[in-house]
Amino acid sequence: MTTREILNPPIIADLIREQARQRPDQVGLIFEGKNFTYGEMNERSNRAAQAFLSLGLKSGDRVAWLARNVATFWDALFGAAKIGVVMTPINWRLAPAEVVQILGDAKAKIFIGEAMFIDPLKTVDSYAPPSTLMIEGGDESFDALIDAQEPIEPDYAPSSDDVVVQLYTSGTTGLPKGVLLTNRCYYEVGEAGEAAQVVVPKTEDEAILHALPHFHVAGVNFGFMGFSRSMPVIQHRQFDPAAIVKDAQGPAPLNSFFVPVMIMMIVEAAKQMQLPLDKFVCVSYGAAPMPEALLDGAMAVMPNAAFTQFYGMTETTGGVTVLGSTDHAKGKKQRVSAGKPLPGCEVKICDPATGEEVAQGETGEIVAKSNFIMDGYWNRPDATAEAIRDGWYWSGDAGYMDENGFLYVVDRIKDMIISGGENIYPAELENILAAHPDIADVAVIGVPDAKWGEVVKVVAVKRIAVDLDEAGVTDFLKDKIAGFKMPRIVEFIPMLPRNPSGKILKTELRKMHEE
């Protein structure tokens, strides 16, 4: 076990400053074959801060960011944090009109990104961008502007209330909202993570493999975790399962964070490439449920990996509960749970209609309270008041607590199916069907029915070259679920629609059914 100190300063900008002071020549970031030491990273962040100041930015101003996972993001993020400027990464997978809507909502003073994503925005009638800079290339690029600055530490003292990032929720339903995460949020969640001993390197040569998008809370958090634990962060420009499998053939033990669908794709890629995945020593996951069959498969091909699950959301700075590696062992009931609350976080289950806490074992809405709950939604006081009541964040997720204090996430409250007066949670059926040998991916939704109100519909993706029909699905479910939960409709499609967090877009599946 390594004895490396975990750094968790109250101000996130001090993380790179302190690493540069203690380990100026140690590699902190690796991007497309180039190494950046902590000293270089701190210098680059100072240049980025001076670049922002030269553009007239001041504390509280927003910088919109539309790019894949380039190294410059970390320069900009730490540089912005040093002067109280708020980084606002936008999901580059959104349609141009959606990006324009978020850009307008953010009220950014500066817009930075890759031309391949910015150019299509010009087709949107309402596009009225602020001052815009491209990254990577050319004398007028943001990278060139950084290079032109002196690496002078800015004369600004950040406070714990300064917003570090404004992250837009994925929005499986409705328009995305800007979530405000402050220095306080990151300090408190860092304290909780250290107390829970999560993502702790076991050897001196362990590295972070980072492929989560920077516009996602886990993409920001996992980078911070790597820097705070003095592990070099191997930054992938975007998720590519084959590239990750190739990285896993290198000498360094790998510590990674994925969403379950990413793990599924990595396992499949390794199988096709006939390459091992034994270099993974820690695999964290979250953002979506992990079917038990997928967990078993991943543990089999990653034999040296300790698996850790995080349950949370952007509004909770990514953290609510954690399920440690020992609880993932086969035969343990809690391996399909979301774990126990992080230190400093309280979790209870409430009736969404009455607000009253329900009895142990009963299903209700998951409600959390901690010092790392968001400051609120950007310019959305009504939405903030609805989400945070008396200091408690109402997640919109349905779940229950068992007698040992483990949280089980059942489904989204809005995804619950009511058929003939009975409550049906799609996640239960999805977990069972994930074990079907001929099903590669699956989702369960409720669709309108004149007699029952709603009935269960299964939407599945078949594995390649298999012969599977509706009867094959329903026969597999017999004796595993109650009769009222049985699907009345089964549909096969080539691919399930997902958002960048890996969550299935059930609103899209319902629209497809209506059409």
C-alpha positions as CSV (number, residue, x, y, z in Angstrom):
1,M,0.0,0.0,0.0
2,T,1.4,3.4,-0.9
3,T,1.8,6.0,1.8
4,R,1.1,8.9,-0.5
5,E,-0.7,11.9,1.2
6,I,-4.1,12.8,-0.1
7,L,-4.3,16.6,-0.7
8,N,-7.7,18.2,-0.1
9,P,-7.3,22.0,0.2
10,P,-10.4,24.1,0.9
11,I,-9.8,26.0,-2.4
12,I,-9.5,23.8,-5.5
13,A,-7.0,26.1,-7.1
14,D,-4.6,25.4,-4.2
15,L,-4.6,21.7,-5.3
16,I,-2.4,22.4,-8.3
17,R,-0.4,25.0,-6.4
18,E,0.4,22.6,-3.6
19,Q,1.3,19.7,-6.0
20,A,3.7,22.1,-7.8
21,R,5.3,23.1,-4.6
22,Q,5.7,19.5,-3.3
23,R,6.3,17.6,-6.5
24,P,7.2,20.1,-9.3
25,D,8.9,17.5,-11.5
26,Q,6.4,14.7,-11.1
27,V,4.1,13.9,-14.0
28,G,0.5,14.9,-13.3
29,L,-1.1,14.6,-16.7
30,I,-0.5,12.5,-19.8
31,F,-2.3,13.5,-23.0
32,E,-1.8,11.9,-26.4
33,G,1.9,11.0,-25.7
34,K,2.9,14.3,-24.0
35,N,3.7,14.5,-20.2
36,F,2.9,17.5,-18.1
37,T,4.5,17.8,-14.7
38,Y,2.7,19.5,-11.7
39,G,5.1,22.4,-12.1
40,E,4.2,22.8,-15.7
41,M,0.5,22.4,-15.0
42,N,0.6,25.1,-12.3
43,E,2.5,27.4,-14.7
44,R,0.0,26.8,-17.5
45,S,-2.9,27.5,-15.1
46,N,-1.3,30.8,-14.2
47,R,-1.0,31.7,-17.9
48,A,-4.6,30.7,-18.4
49,A,-5.7,32.9,-15.5
50,Q,-3.8,35.8,-17.1
51,A,-5.3,35.0,-20.5
52,F,-8.8,35.3,-18.9
53,L,-7.9,38.6,-17.2
54,S,-6.6,39.9,-20.5
55,L,-10.0,39.2,-22.0
56,G,-11.6,41.3,-19.3
57,L,-13.1,38.5,-17.2
58,K,-13.7,39.0,-13.5
59,S,-14.8,36.9,-10.6
60,G,-18.3,35.4,-11.2
61,D,-18.0,35.6,-15.0
62,R,-18.8,32.4,-17.0
63,V,-16.6,30.7,-19.6
64,A,-18.5,28.3,-21.8
65,W,-16.5,25.4,-23.0
66,L,-17.4,23.1,-25.9
67,A,-14.7,20.5,-26.5
68,R,-13.6,17.0,-26.0
69,N,-11.2,16.0,-23.2
70,V,-8.2,18.0,-24.2
71,A,-5.3,18.8,-21.8
72,T,-6.0,22.5,-22.0
73,F,-9.3,22.0,-20.1
74,W,-7.3,21.5,-16.9
75,D,-5.2,24.6,-17.5
76,A,-8.4,26.6,-18.0
77,L,-10.2,25.1,-15.0
78,F,-7.4,25.7,-12.5
79,G,-6.7,29.1,-14.1
80,A,-10.4,30.1,-13.8
81,A,-10.6,28.9,-10.2
82,K,-7.6,31.1,-9.3
83,I,-9.5,34.2,-10.3
84,G,-13.1,33.2,-9.3
85,V,-14.2,32.7,-12.9
86,V,-16.7,29.9,-13.5
87,M,-16.0,27.1,-16.0
88,T,-19.2,26.0,-17.8
89,P,-18.5,22.9,-19.9
90,I,-21.3,22.1,-22.4
91,N,-22.2,18.6,-23.7
92,W,-20.7,18.5,-27.3
93,R,-23.0,15.5,-28.1
94,L,-26.1,17.7,-28.0
95,A,-27.8,19.0,-31.1
96,P,-26.7,22.6,-32.1
97,A,-30.1,24.1,-31.0
98,E,-29.6,22.5,-27.6
99,V,-26.1,23.8,-27.2
100,V,-27.3,27.3,-28.2
101,Q,-30.0,27.1,-25.6
102,I,-27.5,26.3,-22.8
103,L,-25.1,28.9,-24.1
104,G,-27.8,31.5,-23.7
105,D,-28.8,30.3,-20.3
106,A,-25.2,30.4,-19.0
107,K,-24.8,34.0,-20.1
108,A,-21.1,33.3,-20.7
109,K,-18.7,36.2,-21.4
110,I,-16.3,34.0,-23.4
111,F,-16.9,30.9,-25.5
112,I,-14.1,28.4,-26.1
113,G,-14.2,25.2,-28.0
114,E,-13.3,23.0,-31.0
115,A,-14.3,24.3,-34.4
116,M,-16.0,20.9,-35.3
117,F,-18.6,21.7,-32.6
118,I,-18.8,25.5,-32.8
119,D,-19.2,25.8,-36.6
120,P,-22.5,23.8,-36.7
121,L,-24.0,26.3,-34.2
122,K,-24.1,28.9,-36.9
123,T,-27.1,27.2,-38.5
124,V,-29.2,28.0,-35.5
125,D,-31.2,31.2,-36.0
126,S,-31.0,32.3,-32.4
127,Y,-27.2,31.8,-32.2
128,A,-25.7,35.0,-30.8
129,P,-22.4,33.9,-29.3
130,P,-20.1,35.9,-27.0
131,S,-16.5,36.5,-27.9
132,T,-15.3,33.1,-29.2
133,L,-11.9,31.4,-29.3
134,M,-11.0,28.0,-30.8
135,I,-8.5,25.7,-29.1
136,E,-5.6,23.8,-30.6
137,G,-4.1,25.6,-33.5
138,G,-3.5,29.0,-35.0
139,D,-2.1,32.3,-33.7
140,E,-5.7,33.3,-32.7
141,S,-6.4,30.2,-30.7
142,F,-6.9,30.0,-27.0
143,D,-3.8,27.8,-26.6
144,A,-1.8,30.6,-28.4
145,L,-3.3,33.2,-26.1
146,I,-2.2,31.1,-23.0
147,D,1.3,30.7,-24.4
148,A,1.6,34.5,-24.9
149,Q,1.0,35.2,-21.2
150,E,3.4,35.5,-18.3
151,P,3.1,32.7,-15.7
152,I,2.3,35.1,-12.9
153,E,0.1,34.0,-10.0
154,P,-3.0,36.2,-10.1
155,D,-3.8,38.6,-7.3
156,Y,-7.1,37.1,-6.2
157,A,-8.0,35.2,-3.0
158,P,-10.8,32.7,-3.8
159,S,-13.4,32.0,-1.2
160,S,-15.2,28.8,-0.3
161,D,-18.3,30.2,-1.8
162,D,-16.8,30.8,-5.2
163,V,-18.4,28.6,-7.9
164,V,-15.8,26.4,-9.5
165,V,-18.0,24.8,-12.2
166,Q,-21.5,25.2,-13.6
167,L,-22.4,21.8,-14.9
168,Y,-25.6,21.3,-16.8
169,T,-27.7,18.2,-15.9
170,S,-28.0,15.6,-18.5
171,G,-31.7,16.1,-18.8
172,T,-33.3,12.7,-19.5
173,T,-36.5,14.8,-19.2
174,G,-36.9,18.6,-19.6
175,L,-34.3,21.3,-20.3
176,P,-30.9,21.0,-18.6
177,K,-30.3,23.2,-15.6
178,G,-27.0,24.7,-14.5
179,V,-25.8,23.2,-11.3
180,L,-23.5,25.4,-9.2
181,L,-20.7,23.6,-7.4
182,T,-18.4,25.7,-5.2
183,N,-15.0,25.3,-3.6
184,R,-16.9,24.3,-0.4
185,C,-18.7,21.4,-2.3
186,Y,-15.4,20.0,-3.6
187,Y,-13.7,20.3,-0.2
188,E,-16.5,18.6,1.6
189,V,-16.9,15.8,-0.9
190,G,-13.1,15.4,-0.8
191,E,-13.2,15.0,3.0
192,A,-15.9,12.4,2.6
193,G,-14.0,10.5,0.0
194,E,-10.8,10.5,2.1
195,A,-12.7,9.3,5.2
196,A,-14.3,6.5,3.1
197,Q,-10.9,5.7,1.6
198,V,-12.1,5.7,-2.0
199,V,-9.8,5.7,-5.1
200,V,-6.7,5.2,-2.9
201,P,-3.7,4.1,-4.9
202,K,-2.1,0.8,-3.8
203,T,1.3,1.2,-5.5
204,E,3.6,4.1,-6.4
205,D,3.2,3.5,-10.1
206,E,-0.6,3.4,-10.2
207,A,-2.2,5.8,-12.8
208,I,-5.6,7.2,-13.4
209,L,-7.2,6.2,-16.8
210,H,-9.6,9.0,-17.5
211,A,-12.2,8.8,-20.3
212,L,-15.3,10.4,-18.8
213,P,-16.4,13.6,-20.5
214,H,-15.4,16.9,-18.8
215,F,-19.0,18.2,-19.0
216,H,-20.0,15.4,-16.6
217,V,-19.6,15.7,-12.8
218,A,-17.6,12.5,-12.7
219,G,-15.4,13.7,-15.5
220,V,-14.4,16.7,-13.4
221,N,-14.3,14.8,-10.1
222,F,-12.2,11.9,-11.2
223,G,-9.5,14.3,-12.6
224,F,-9.5,16.1,-9.2
225,M,-9.2,12.7,-7.5
226,G,-6.2,11.7,-9.5
227,F,-4.4,15.1,-9.0
228,S,-5.2,15.0,-5.2
229,R,-3.7,11.5,-4.9
230,S,-0.6,12.3,-6.9
231,M,-1.5,9.7,-9.6
232,P,-0.7,10.7,-13.2
233,V,-3.9,11.2,-15.1
234,I,-3.9,9.5,-18.5
235,Q,-6.4,11.7,-20.3
236,H,-8.3,10.2,-23.3
237,R,-9.8,12.7,-25.7
238,Q,-13.0,10.7,-25.7
239,F,-14.2,7.3,-24.8
240,D,-12.9,4.6,-27.2
241,P,-13.1,1.1,-25.8
242,A,-10.4,-0.3,-28.1
243,A,-8.0,2.5,-27.1
244,I,-8.7,1.8,-23.4
245,V,-8.0,-1.9,-24.0
246,K,-4.6,-1.0,-25.6
247,D,-3.7,1.3,-22.7
248,A,-4.5,-1.6,-20.4
249,Q,-1.6,-3.5,-21.9
250,G,1.0,-1.0,-20.6
251,P,3.1,-1.3,-17.5
252,A,1.1,0.9,-15.1
253,P,-1.6,-0.5,-12.8
254,L,-4.8,1.4,-13.8
255,N,-7.4,3.1,-11.6
256,S,-10.5,4.0,-13.6
257,F,-14.1,5.3,-13.4
258,F,-16.7,4.3,-16.0
259,V,-20.4,4.1,-16.3
260,P,-21.7,0.5,-16.7
261,V,-22.3,0.7,-20.4
262,M,-18.7,1.7,-20.9
263,I,-17.6,-1.4,-18.9
264,M,-19.8,-3.5,-21.1
265,M,-18.1,-2.1,-24.2
266,I,-14.6,-2.5,-22.8
267,V,-15.2,-6.1,-21.9
268,E,-16.6,-6.8,-25.4
269,A,-13.7,-5.0,-27.1
270,A,-11.1,-7.0,-25.0
271,K,-12.9,-10.2,-26.0
272,Q,-12.8,-9.3,-29.7
273,M,-9.1,-8.1,-29.5
274,Q,-8.2,-11.2,-27.4
275,L,-6.3,-9.0,-24.9
276,P,-6.3,-9.2,-21.1
277,L,-7.7,-6.6,-18.7
278,D,-5.6,-7.6,-15.6
279,K,-3.9,-4.2,-15.3
280,F,-7.1,-2.7,-13.9
281,V,-6.6,-2.6,-10.1
282,C,-9.5,-0.3,-9.3
283,V,-12.7,0.1,-11.3
284,S,-15.2,2.7,-9.9
285,Y,-18.6,3.1,-11.6
286,G,-21.8,5.0,-11.2
287,A,-24.4,7.2,-13.1
288,A,-26.5,4.2,-13.9
289,P,-27.3,0.8,-12.4
290,M,-24.9,-2.1,-12.9
291,P,-26.7,-5.3,-13.9
292,E,-25.5,-8.2,-11.8
293,A,-24.7,-10.3,-14.9
294,L,-22.5,-7.5,-16.2
295,L,-20.8,-7.1,-12.8
296,D,-20.0,-10.8,-12.8
297,G,-18.6,-10.7,-16.3
298,A,-16.5,-7.6,-15.6
299,M,-15.1,-9.1,-12.4
300,A,-14.1,-12.3,-14.3
301,V,-12.1,-10.5,-17.0
302,M,-10.7,-7.9,-14.6
303,P,-9.5,-10.3,-11.9
304,N,-7.2,-7.8,-10.1
305,A,-9.7,-5.0,-9.9
306,A,-11.4,-3.8,-6.8
307,F,-14.8,-2.6,-7.8
308,T,-16.4,0.5,-6.1
309,Q,-19.8,1.9,-6.9
310,F,-20.7,5.6,-6.3
311,Y,-24.4,6.7,-6.2
312,G,-25.0,10.4,-6.6
313,M,-25.8,13.1,-9.1
314,T,-24.5,16.4,-10.3
315,E,-26.5,18.2,-7.6
316,T,-24.7,16.3,-4.8
317,T,-21.2,16.9,-6.3
318,G,-21.4,13.3,-7.4
319,G,-21.5,11.7,-4.0
320,V,-24.3,10.3,-1.8
321,T,-23.4,6.6,-1.1
322,V,-20.5,4.3,-1.8
323,L,-20.4,0.5,-2.2
324,G,-16.9,-0.8,-1.4
325,S,-15.1,-3.6,-3.0
326,T,-15.6,-6.2,-0.3
327,D,-19.4,-5.7,-0.6
328,H,-19.2,-6.7,-4.3
329,A,-18.3,-10.3,-3.5
330,K,-20.5,-13.0,-5.0
331,G,-23.2,-14.2,-2.7
332,K,-23.5,-11.0,-0.8
333,K,-27.0,-9.5,-0.9
334,Q,-25.7,-5.9,-0.8
335,R,-23.7,-6.3,-4.0
336,V,-26.7,-5.1,-6.0
337,S,-27.2,-2.1,-3.6
338,A,-25.8,1.4,-4.0
339,G,-24.0,1.0,-0.7
340,K,-24.0,3.2,2.4
341,P,-24.0,7.0,2.8
342,L,-20.6,8.7,2.5
343,P,-19.3,10.1,5.7
344,G,-21.0,13.5,6.4
345,C,-24.0,12.5,4.3
346,E,-27.4,11.6,5.6
347,V,-29.9,9.6,3.5
348,K,-33.5,8.8,4.1
349,I,-36.5,7.5,2.2
350,C,-39.6,9.7,2.0
351,D,-43.1,9.5,0.6
352,P,-42.9,11.9,-2.4
353,A,-46.5,12.9,-1.9
354,T,-46.5,13.6,1.9
355,G,-42.8,14.2,2.5
356,E,-42.9,11.8,5.5
357,E,-40.1,9.3,6.0
358,V,-41.3,5.8,5.2
359,A,-40.6,2.6,7.2
360,Q,-37.5,0.5,6.7
361,G,-37.8,-1.6,3.5
362,E,-40.5,0.5,2.0
363,T,-39.9,2.2,-1.3
364,G,-40.0,6.0,-1.6
365,E,-38.0,8.9,-2.8
366,I,-34.3,9.1,-1.9
367,V,-33.5,12.3,0.0
368,A,-30.0,13.4,1.0
369,K,-28.4,16.0,3.2
370,S,-24.7,17.0,3.3
371,N,-22.3,19.9,3.1
372,F,-21.6,19.0,-0.5
373,I,-25.1,19.6,-1.9
374,M,-25.0,22.1,-4.7
375,D,-25.5,25.8,-4.0
376,G,-28.5,25.7,-6.3
377,Y,-29.5,25.9,-10.0
378,W,-28.2,28.9,-12.0
379,N,-30.9,31.6,-12.2
380,R,-33.6,29.0,-11.2
381,P,-34.7,29.9,-7.7
382,D,-38.0,28.0,-8.1
383,A,-36.3,24.8,-9.3
384,T,-33.8,25.1,-6.5
385,A,-36.5,25.5,-3.8
386,E,-38.3,22.5,-5.2
387,A,-35.1,20.3,-5.2
388,I,-33.7,21.5,-1.8
389,R,-36.2,21.6,1.1
390,D,-35.0,22.4,4.6
391,G,-31.4,21.4,3.5
392,W,-32.5,18.1,2.1
393,Y,-32.0,17.3,-1.6
394,W,-34.9,15.4,-3.2
395,S,-33.3,13.2,-5.8
396,G,-36.3,12.0,-7.9
397,D,-34.9,8.5,-7.5
398,A,-37.0,5.7,-5.9
399,G,-35.3,3.4,-3.4
400,Y,-35.4,1.7,-0.1
401,M,-33.0,1.0,2.8
402,D,-32.5,-2.5,4.2
403,E,-32.0,-3.5,7.8
404,N,-28.2,-3.1,7.5
405,G,-28.3,0.5,6.2
406,F,-27.6,-0.3,2.5
407,L,-29.5,1.8,0.0
408,Y,-31.2,0.1,-3.0
409,V,-32.0,2.4,-5.9
410,V,-35.1,1.0,-7.5
411,D,-35.7,3.4,-10.4
412,R,-36.6,7.0,-11.2
413,I,-39.8,8.0,-9.6
414,K,-41.1,9.2,-12.9
415,D,-40.2,5.9,-14.6
416,M,-42.3,3.8,-12.2
417,I,-45.1,2.0,-14.0
418,I,-48.6,1.8,-12.5
419,S,-50.5,-1.1,-14.0
420,G,-53.9,-2.0,-12.7
421,G,-53.0,-0.2,-9.4
422,E,-49.8,-2.1,-8.9
423,N,-46.4,-0.4,-8.8
424,I,-43.8,-1.9,-11.2
425,Y,-40.2,-0.7,-11.2
426,P,-38.5,-1.2,-14.6
427,A,-35.0,-1.6,-13.1
428,E,-36.1,-4.9,-11.5
429,L,-37.0,-6.4,-14.9
430,E,-34.0,-4.8,-16.6
431,N,-31.6,-6.5,-14.1
432,I,-33.2,-9.9,-14.7
433,L,-33.2,-9.5,-18.5
434,A,-29.5,-8.4,-18.4
435,A,-28.7,-12.0,-17.6
436,H,-30.4,-13.3,-20.8
437,P,-27.6,-14.8,-22.9
438,D,-29.1,-13.4,-26.2
439,I,-29.8,-9.8,-25.0
440,A,-27.0,-7.3,-25.3
441,D,-28.9,-4.3,-23.9
442,V,-32.4,-3.7,-22.6
443,A,-34.8,-1.1,-21.3
444,V,-38.3,-1.4,-19.8
445,I,-40.9,1.3,-20.0
446,G,-44.6,1.8,-19.3
447,V,-46.9,2.5,-22.2
448,P,-50.6,3.6,-22.1
449,D,-53.3,0.9,-22.0
450,A,-57.1,1.4,-22.0
451,K,-57.7,-1.4,-19.6
452,W,-54.8,-1.3,-17.1
453,G,-53.7,2.3,-17.4
454,E,-50.2,1.2,-18.3
455,V,-48.6,-2.0,-19.4
456,V,-45.0,-3.1,-19.4
457,K,-43.0,-2.9,-22.6
458,V,-39.5,-4.4,-23.1
459,V,-37.2,-2.8,-25.6
460,A,-34.2,-5.0,-26.3
461,V,-31.0,-5.2,-28.3
462,K,-30.2,-8.7,-29.5
463,R,-26.6,-10.0,-29.5
464,I,-25.1,-10.5,-32.9
465,A,-26.3,-13.6,-34.8
466,V,-28.9,-14.8,-32.4
467,D,-32.5,-15.9,-33.0
468,L,-34.6,-14.3,-30.2
469,D,-38.3,-13.5,-30.3
470,E,-40.9,-12.2,-27.9
471,A,-41.7,-15.6,-26.5
472,G,-38.0,-16.1,-25.7
473,V,-38.1,-12.9,-23.6
474,T,-41.3,-13.7,-21.7
475,D,-40.4,-17.4,-21.2
476,F,-37.1,-16.2,-19.5
477,L,-39.1,-14.0,-17.1
478,K,-41.6,-16.7,-16.1
479,D,-41.2,-17.8,-12.5
480,K,-38.8,-14.9,-11.9
481,I,-41.4,-12.1,-11.5
482,A,-45.1,-11.7,-10.5
483,G,-47.6,-12.1,-13.3
484,F,-48.7,-8.5,-13.2
485,K,-45.1,-7.4,-14.0
486,M,-44.9,-9.5,-17.2
487,P,-44.4,-7.5,-20.4
488,R,-47.3,-7.2,-22.8
489,I,-45.1,-5.9,-25.6
490,V,-41.5,-6.8,-26.6
491,E,-39.7,-4.8,-29.3
492,F,-36.2,-5.3,-30.7
493,I,-34.2,-2.3,-31.9
494,P,-30.5,-2.0,-33.1
495,M,-29.4,0.4,-30.3
496,L,-30.9,2.0,-27.2
497,P,-30.8,5.8,-27.0
498,R,-28.6,7.0,-24.2
499,N,-27.4,10.3,-22.9
500,P,-23.6,11.0,-22.4
501,S,-23.8,9.7,-18.8
502,G,-24.9,6.3,-20.1
503,K,-28.4,6.7,-18.9
504,I,-31.1,5.3,-21.2
505,L,-33.4,8.0,-22.6
506,K,-36.7,6.5,-21.8
507,T,-38.5,9.6,-23.0
508,E,-37.2,8.8,-26.4
509,L,-38.4,5.2,-26.2
510,R,-41.8,6.4,-25.2
511,K,-41.9,8.8,-28.2
512,M,-40.8,5.9,-30.4
513,H,-43.7,3.9,-29.1
514,E,-46.2,6.7,-29.7
515,E,-44.9,7.1,-33.3
